[in-house]
Amino acid sequence: MANGRGLPAEERRAMIVDAVLDLSSERDPAEITTAAIAERMGVTQGALFRHFPNKEAVWSAALDRVAGMMLSAVEGSMKRSASPLAGLERAFMATVRFAAAHPGAPRLLLSELRRGGEGGASLVARSMMQRYTGLLRGLIEEGIRLGEIRADVQPDAAAHYLVGAAQGLAIQSLIGGNADMAVRNAPGAFEIFRRGVEARS
């Protein structure tokens, strides 16, 4: 990765975030040090800290990037849907495709959620998951209102089930070293969900 000398500060910060996501696709994000980030970029640690006050700020910026990209993909897919269930399927598939295309993103997100705490990065991760789950819950509630989803389905439980299914597919792909595995298995996973919630005429 180029060291970014001579670039505007905002572009250099973006390059630092890129380095974090690249490294996260290769190893446990909890093991990534600022020294490793600097080495990947070909700069000193001091150069990193001219753009971010500490490692927590770097992680917050990386998770902000992940949240923006993923939520944009999910919301865009939902807008093109003809029904709530179709929207849920599109959102689920968009999530799995995003994780497959950006393997560092789910690693970083899951690592931060596992770490917990009240730091800025953890707050960004939790806020992203709350917003994402809320989008799914809204579609489920709409599906119940329209009679497409059974009235006895609990929106929160169903939304969290979908989140867990997407995370499970992402983890299996990371363990297996095959990003396409999640995309191949996603339609079958959603079909199981559909059969469990769809109203029968």
Secondary structure as GFF3:
##gff-version 3
##sequence-region A 1 201
A	DSSP	alpha_helix	9	24	.	.	.	ID=ss1
A	DSSP	three_ten_helix	29	31	.	.	.	ID=ss2
A	DSSP	alpha_helix	34	41	.	.	.	ID=ss3
A	DSSP	alpha_helix	45	49	.	.	.	ID=ss4
A	DSSP	alpha_helix	55	79	.	.	.	ID=ss5
A	DSSP	alpha_helix	84	101	.	.	.	ID=ss6
A	DSSP	alpha_helix	104	115	.	.	.	ID=ss7
A	DSSP	alpha_helix	120	146	.	.	.	ID=ss8
A	DSSP	alpha_helix	155	176	.	.	.	ID=ss9
A	DSSP	alpha_helix	179	197	.	.	.	ID=ss10
###
